[in-house]
Amino acid sequence: MPDAPYVLEQRVISEEDARDWVHQFSCGADYWARDVDNFLQVDAWPYQVRGNCNTRLFSFPDERRIVGFLTRAAASVPKDVLRQALPEPTRENPSISFVAGVRAIEVGVQRDFPRNRFAGRTT
């Protein structure tokens, strides 16, 4: 660990991270922590490759061990899928063909840092 314990470097998740590092990460043992761990360990890399999300990993300088991560994801739904739930358009040919659906954020801090332990999701 470096002299300044609050200095972290960030990087975009990579294939190497998915293969060698994410499985060593854990927020804790409770339900929500395990759910966030599962997202990082199972979904983050494939979603990144497909462009469904952007995952940043945080480590101490010159180390690869993950001490935290942040994932942002956005989704949209074709308007035709939602047509029954949407109000009737006021124009004959509305210009919007997709509707914003969900913006989710996954955040996790490695459980070895108990004063800073956090796991969560917002939608």
N, C-alpha and C positions, 0 to 999 in steps of 0.2 A: 504494500500500500504506500502511496506517495506521502511526502511530508504534509501537503495540504489535502486533508481528507475529503474536502468538498469539491475538488476539481474532478470533473468527469469528462470523458470524451464520448462523442456520439458517432454512430455509424448506422448506415442502412443495413438491415438484415441481409445476410448473404447465404449462399449455399453452404459455405464452410460453417457459418454460425448454426445453420439448421442441422447440419450433420454432427458437429462437434461440441457445441456450447449450449444450445437452448435446453437440452435435457438435464443440464446441471443446475438450472434455474428453478427456484421455488419461492413463492410468496409466503407459504405457510401451509397449515394442515386443514384449516376450516373450509367450508364449502365454497365460498366465493374466491378464496385464494387458489384452491385447486381448479376452479373453473377458469380463472385468468391464466394459471400455469398451462392448462390444457390448450387454451387458445394459442399461446406462444409456442408450445411444443408441437402442436398438430397443425394448426391452421395458418399461422403467420407467414411462413415461407411460401406455401402454395398461393395464398391470397396475394402476396407481394408479386410473385411471378406473373399472375394473371392481371395484375393492376387493380385489384379490388381494394387494396389498402396500402398504407405506407407505414412500415414499422421501423422505428429507431431504437437501437440498443445503446445502453450507456455502460461504460467500463471506466476503471481508473486508467490514467495515462499509461501507455505502453503495455497494457494487459488486455486479454480477450475475454476474461471472465465477466459475465453479464451481471451487473448490479441493479439494473432496472431497464424498463422498456416502455415505450409509448407507441400505440398504434392508432392511426386515424383511418376510418373507413366511411365511405359514402355510398349510397345506393340510390337508384332511381327506378321507377316503374313505368312501363309504357301506359299512356293514358287510356288506351283501349281496354286494358285489364281492369282499370278502376272506373270505367264509364258508369257503371250502376251506382257507385258511391259518390260520384261527382255531380255537382249541380249542372243543369243545362247551361251550355256556353251562351254568352250574350251575342257572340259573333257567329257568322255562318261557318267560317273556317278558322278556328282558333289556331294560333301559331305554335303553341306549345304541344309537343308530342310525348314528352316525358314529364313525370311529376317527381319531385324530390321525395324520397321515401324515408331513409334512416341515415343518421350520422352517428356512428358509434365510436367510442374511444375506449381503448383498453389500456390500463396503466398498472404496472407492477414493480415492486421494490423487493429485492432479494431478502429473504427472511433472516440472513445473518446480520442485518442492520435493524435490530428490533425497535429502536427508537424511531426509525423512519419507515417501518413496515406499512405497506399499503398495497391493496389490490382492489381494483374497481373497474366498473364499466358504466358508461353513461350512454344513453340513447336519446 
